[in-house]
Amino acid sequence: MAIFVFTVYVLFVQIYFIQALKPNVLFVIVDDLRPALGCYGDKNAFTPYIDSFSLKSIKFNNAFVQQALCAPSRNSLLTGRRPDTLHLYDFYSYWRHVAGNFTTLPQYFKENGYHTVSIGKVFHPGISSNWSDDQPYSWSEPPYHPPSENFKEAAVCRGPKGKLMRNLVCPVNVEFQPGETLPDLESLDAAVDFLERVPRTDKKPFFLTVGFHKPHVPLKFPKFYLDFHPLKSVRLPSNRWQPPSLPLVAWNPWTDVRKRDDIAALNISFPFGRIPDNTVQLIRQGYYAAVTYIDYLFGQLVGKLMELKLLDETIVVLTGDHGWSLGEHGEWSKYSNFDVAVRVPLLVYVPHMTEVPLASDALVELVDIFPSLVDLTNVSMAPPLCPTDSKNIRLCTEGISFVPLIRQAMTSPFGKSTFNWKTGVFSQYPRPGLFPTQKPNSDKPRLNQIRVMGYSLRTLRHRYTEWVRFDRDTLTPDWSRVYARELYDHKLDPNENFNLSDREMLEELMSILSKQLRAGWRYNLPKSFLKFCPVVMA
């Protein structure tokens, strides 16, 4: 009885909060951020601000992106549609021109009374967002890019005898940098300036999106953040060798990392040469120091909300656009379907709902963020579920709201949701061929070079992947041509070291997972959701 009364009270407070005052939204996207955070149990991490934030948030332990590459992942997240709907697997096309005039997440809030603002890297800059960050559709004012971003590839890293280089690991003295600053410092200042000058512009709530660049390469950050990560305490991955059973098509040769001056100087053979352990340790130290740097900036941003008494009326979301391999499997960077590349942190703070630490082990995807924020703010009608062919439909979603998971966690005695939710979530990665190559770049093939697609299904226990022929003219898979398979059992092998796809005793399981993968994301939605969810008609 007490639990029932508490549940009714909590839901009443939530409804009153939403109806009385449309909540603001602060949406923070961190480039290349895997769950390298203390609150996710990472022993190398030092992230006190995000860890503190997690104590008043729901922490999704199994959140996955749709493709481990910046532009496709951000396009998918911000439109609520998957890569095979957008048909954009690279950096070189604008979805409104080639896929459809789809309504974006910030656009929907803008059209329904919100003042929407973009600071830093939100949409991927360049042609993939029409050289305008999707203006004039998505934002109420011109998007802000920090001026020092122009020097992101400048040779400012100290090398031998003081030579300036374009290194992968690049701790710097900020006062000696161009403009005496760094891009993420400028983005923080711009976000703070907005919060101080434009809260409730024209009595409108705001939708502020801040995209921090680090820990994207180069690992350039104020050097004193290394003090939080003494080299001797940085742990090496236990699985830092190429798995013998990994199909060659699945191998990511980390071409972007090889191009950095400090790594190129090691003369590592392509595509399977290993980075020496002492350098592995330095790279990992640099990555975690860069995350600590972003942790501090995020803490200042949330602190400003508290100082301005805005936190109690602002939903805050923190996530990454994809993960990043740190030597696991002998790989680096993203460009794969491994958990380390496609799993990201997802923390959501909702005033008057997440006042204690909450958690969910349910499988969720970044395409779920769009419908979830609409659900949480009640900004307008929830976007309907997309039909199979949604090219001519401006507003629909291929994700579902995870708000039921939050509500269940709120009323659980342990603060954890236990719903039977999605039975599987989906990621994919393209390749130009069956073997790692530099030309074409098998990490980042252009659209007209893609001949193979790796479709990956993640269940609570397994990861199952099929690498299939991909028709680059019709941009569709040919499921009759399967070149390779991968199967990992997370109960026995959480680091995905042993590909079990060749085990005869697992043929029946492989058949079941193959059917589940090919059935697609709609088949894997929770049955409780499908009973009540509208589907827009094509």
N, C-alpha and C positions, 0 to 999 in steps of 0.2 A: 504494500500500500504506500509506504514512504517513497519508494522508487517511482511509483506512478505519479504521486503528487509532485515530486521533484521534476519529473519529465514534463508534466503539464506546465509547471512554473517556468522552466527553462524555455520551452517553446513559446510561451506567452511573452516573455521578455524579448526573445528574438523577433517575434512578429511586431511587437510594439516598437522596437529599435528600428526595424526596416521601414515601417510605415510612417513613423514620426520624422525620420531624417534619413534620406538616402545616404548610405555610407560612402565615404571616399574609398578609393582603391589605390594602394601603392603596390606595383608589380615590379619585382626586381629579378632580372635575368642575368646570370653570371656565365660568362663565356667559358666553355670547356670545364665546367665544374662537375666532377663526380662526387659521390657522397663522402668526400674527404673532410669530414667534420667530426668534432668530438661527440656530438649528440647522436651520430650514426655509428659510434664505436670505433672510429679510426684511431689507432694508437699513435700515429705520426702527427695527428692534427693538433693544432692549438687555435681554437676558435671560440673564445669566451663569450663574445657578443651574440653570435648565432646560437650557441648552446643555451644562453640565457633566454633568447627569443623563443627557442623551442619549448621552454617550460610553460609558455602561454599559447601554444600552437598545437595543431595536429600534425604529426610527423608521419608521412607516408613512406613506409619502408620499402615498398616495391613499386616505384614510379619509373616509367620507361618512355624514352623518346621513340619517334617513328623512323628516324634515320640519323646516324651519327656523323652529321656534317652540318655546318652552321646554317647556310641558307635554306636547305630543304627542311631542316628541323624547325626553324623559326617560321617559315611559310606555313608549315603544317600546324604548329601551335597557334599562330595568330589568325588563321582562317578556320581552324577546327576541322580541317580535311587532311586526309592521308596522302603520302607521296604518289600513290598510284591513281589518285583522283586529280591531283595537281599536275602529274606527269613532269615534275621538276625535281631532278635528282642531282643538279649541279648549281652553279652560281649565275648562269648566263641567260636567264629568261625571267620575265615578269609575268606572274600568274594571271593578271587581268588581261594581258594580251594573248596568252597562249592556252590558258585553261578555262577561265570564266571570270566574270565581274563579281567575284565573291565578296560578301560583307566580312570585314575583319572584326576581331574582338574590340579594339579601341573604336573602330568606326560605329559599331552597334551602340556603344556607350555614348559616343558623340551624338548620334542621331536620336538618342533618348535622354538628352538633357545634361550630359556630363561635359566638363571641360577636360579635354584629353591632351596629354603632353608626353613627348618622347625626348628622353635625354640619354645620350650615349648610343651604344649599339643595341638596337631593339630589332627592327627589321635589318636584314643583312644589307649593308650599304652597297651602292652600285646599281648595275642593271637589274638585279633580282628584285629591287624595290623601285624601279623606274627612276633611278638617280635622285629620288625625292623622299625616300622613306614613306612611300605610298601617300604622298600629298596630292591633292587636297582632301582625300577621302578620310584618312584615319585620325588626323590631329587637328586640334582647335587653334594651334599656333605653330610656327615653323619649328621642326625638330632641331634639337641642339646637338651638335657634334663638337667635342673639345678641340680647340685649335692645335694643341700639341699632338693630336692624333696624326697630323701630317708627318711627324718624325718617328712613327711607330717602327719603321724599318731602318732608321738611321743607324750608322755605325757609332754607337755611344758606349759600348761595353769594353771595359779595360781588358786587354789581352797581354801577351808577353811584352815586356819592356814598355808598357804603357800604350801600346798600339790600340787604336780604337777599332772595334770589330763588330760584326753582326752575329753575336753569339746566341745560343739557345738559353743558357743561364746567364742572366744579366742584372745582378744587383747593382744599384747606382746610388750616387749622392744626388738627391733631387735638385739641390742648388746649382749643380753643374749641368743640368739638362736644359735643352732648348726651352726658353720661357720660364726656367726655374720651376718646372712643374711636370706632372705626368697626366695622361688623359683621364684616368679614373679620379684623380684628385679634382680636376676641373669639372667632371660630371657630378661629383658630390657637391661642389660649390654651387653649380647650376640648380641642382635639385633642392638644396637648402634655400637658395634665393627664391625659387618658385614657392616653396612652402611658406616663406615669410611674406611674400608679396601678393600671392593669388589664392589663398584658401577661400573657398566659396565665392569664386568669381561670378558676379551677377547672380549671387545666391545659388550658384550651381555647385554640386559636388564635383570633385576632381578624380580623374583616372590618370595617375602619374606612373609612367613606365620608365625605369632606370636600367640601362644595360651596362654593366661593368665589363671591361675588356679582359682583365686578367682573371684566371691564370692562362689565358691563351698565349701561345708563343709569339714573340720571345718572352721568356720569363723575366720581365723587367719590372722591378719593384724597388722601393727604398731599402737600401741594404741592411738597415738595422733590424728588419724583420727576420734576418738570418739568426739573430740572437735567440729567437724563440725555438730554433731548430738546430741545436748543436749537431755537427756532422756525425759524431760518434753515436748519437741517439737515433739517427734516421735508419729505419729498418728496411732491409732489402726484401723484395718479393721472393717468396719461397719457390715460385714457379716461373723463373726468369729464363727459361729455355723454350725453344720452339717445340710444341707438342708433336711427338712422332706420328700421331694419327690425324693431325690436322690436314684437311684437303688443301692443296696448293692454292686453289681459287679463293680460299678464305683468308690467306695470309695477307697481312697489311705491312708493306715494306717501309712505312713511315718516311716517305720521300720528303716531306716538309722539314722534319727534324734533321735529316741528312744534309740539307742545304745550309744549315747554320754553320758559321765559321768554326766554332769550337768542336762540333761533331765531325765536320768534313775533314778536319786536321787529323782525325783518328784513322782515316783511310779504311773504313769498315766495308767489307765486301758486300755487294748487292746480289740478291735481296735478303740473304739469311744470316749475314754476319752479326755478331752480338756486340753490344756496347760493353766495355769492361766494367767490372763491378764498382771500381772507384768512381767512374763517371756516372754510372747508374745512381749511386748514392748522391752525387752532386745534383743531378737533375731532380731527383725526388726531394731533396732538401729545398731546391729552388721552387718547385711546384707548391710544396706545403707552405713555404714562406710567402709566396704570392697569394695563397688562400688566406693566410693570416692577415695580410694587407687588406684584402677585400672584406674580411670579417670586421676589421676596424672601421672601414668606410660604411659598411652596412649598419654597424652599431651607432655611428654618428647620425645616420639618416633616421633610424628609429628613435634615437635620442631627441632629435629635433621635433619629431611628431609628439613626443612626450612633453617637451618644453613648451610647445605651442598648444598643448592640450587638445591635440587632434587624434591621438592614438585611440581614444575610446570611440571615435566615429570613423575609423579607417580600417578596412580590411587590408592585410599585408600578406603578399605571396612572395616566397623566395624559391627559385629553382635554377637549374642550369639548362643550357640548350642541348647538351649531351655530355657524356663522360669523357675520360681520357686515360688511355693505357699508360702505366708508369713502369714498364718493364715486364709486366705480367705476360707470359707466353713468349717472351723475347720481343714483344711489340711495344710501340709507342704511338702517341697521338690517338686519333679516333679511327674512322674508316673501317669499322668492323661491326659484327653482330654480337660480340662477346658482351657479357654483363658490364664489364668495366667501361665499355664504350657507350652503351645505351641506357644504363641505369643512372638516375640522377636523384639528388635530394629534392624533396618537395615539402615545404613547410608552409602552413596556412594559419594565420592569426585572424580570428573573427571576434570583434568586440561582443561581449556578453554571451559568447558561446564557448570559446576556447580559453577559459580562465585558469585551467589547470593543464598539465601535460597530457596530451592525448596522442594515440598512435593507431595506425592501421597497417596490417600486413596484406590487405587486399591489393590485387593487381590493378593499377591505374596507369593512365597514359597522359601525355601532355595535351593530346586533343581533348581531354576531359576538362581542361581549365576553362575554356570558353563557356560551355554550358553551366559549369559550376559557379563561375562569377556572376552570370546572369541569375542563377538560382539564389545565390547568397544576397544579392542586392535587390532582387525583384525589380530590376531596371525596366523590364518590359516582358513581353511574352517569351517564354523559353524557346530557343531555336529548335525546330523539329529535327528529327533524325533524317539524314539524307537517304533518298532512295538509291538504287543501284546506279542509275544515270542521273547525275545532279549538275551536269555541265551548265544548264540554263537556269539553275536555281540559285538566286543570290544568297539566300539565308537558309542554311541548314547546317547540321553538325554531324561528324562521324565519331564524336565522343559522347559521353554521358556524364551527367552531374554526379560528383562524388559526395554531395551534401548528405545523402542518407548515411554514409559512413561516418561523417562528423557527428550527426545526431545520435547514432547508435553508440559511438565512443563516449559521448557526453553522459549518457545514461548508464553506461557500463560501470560496475563496481571497480573495475581495474583500469578504466579510461582507455579501453581498446575495443575497436570494432571487430566483430567476428562474423559479419554477414558473409553468406555465400554470394560472391560478387562475380566479376568476370572470370570465366574459366581459362582465358588466355589473352595475352596482349601481343602486339605485332610490331616488329621492326624489319627493316630491309636495307640491303646495301648493293649497289651496282658494281660490276666489273667489266672491263673491256675484253677480257679473255680469261682463259683458265689458269694462267700463270702470272706471277707478279712481274710487272714491266715498268720501265721508266718512261717510255714513249710508245703508246699512250700511257699516261700516268694511271696505274691501276688503283691508286688511292682516290683519285679525283677524275674519273673519266667524264668527258663531255657527253651531252645527251646523244649525239650522233655516233658515239663510240661504244655505247653500252650494248654488250652482247650476252651478258649473263647477269641474273639478279639472284641475290641470296635472300630468300624469304625466311624469317625466323619467328617462331612461336615460343613464347615464354609462359609456362604454367607455373603454379606454385612450386612444383617439384622439378620440372624438366625444362631444358631449352632444346628445341628441335628445329633444325634449319635444312632447307633444300635449296641447292644452287641449281637453277634451271635456265634453259635457253630463254633469251629475252629478244622479242622482235622489235628492233629499233625503229621500224616504220610505223607499226601500229601501237608501239609502247605497251605491249601486253606480254605476259609470260606464256611459254609453251610448256605446260606441265607434263607433256609426254617425253620431254628431253631433260631428265634429271642428271646432272653431271656429278654431283657429290651430295652427301648428307652429313649432318652432324647431330649427335645426341649426347647431352650431358645430364647427369642425374645430380641435382643440387643437394639431395639428402646425403649422398655419398661423396660428392665431389663439388663443393660449393664454388671452387675456383675455376671450374670448367677446364680441367687439365686432360681429361680422358674422354676422347670421342668413342662412344659405344656403338656407333651405327653399324659396325661390322659383326656384332655379336648375334649369332643365329638365335639364341634363346630370347632375344628382344625383338624379333621380327613382328610379333603380334602387337607389341607396344608401339613400334615404329609405324605400323599400318594405321593404328588408331590416331596417333599424333599427326600423321600425314593427312588423314581425312580432316582432322580438326584444323590444321593449317590451311588447307585448300578451301575449306568451307568459309573462311574469312572472319572478319571481326564481328559481323552481325550475329553469326552463329554463337559467338562466345560471350554475348551480353548476358547479364543476369536475367533469369526468367521473371523475377519480380519486377524488373524495369520494363520489360517488353509488354507486360499486361496493360500498362498505363501510358506508354510513350507514343505520342503522335508521330507518324511518318508522313512527310510531305510527299505529295504525288508528283511524279515527273511529268 
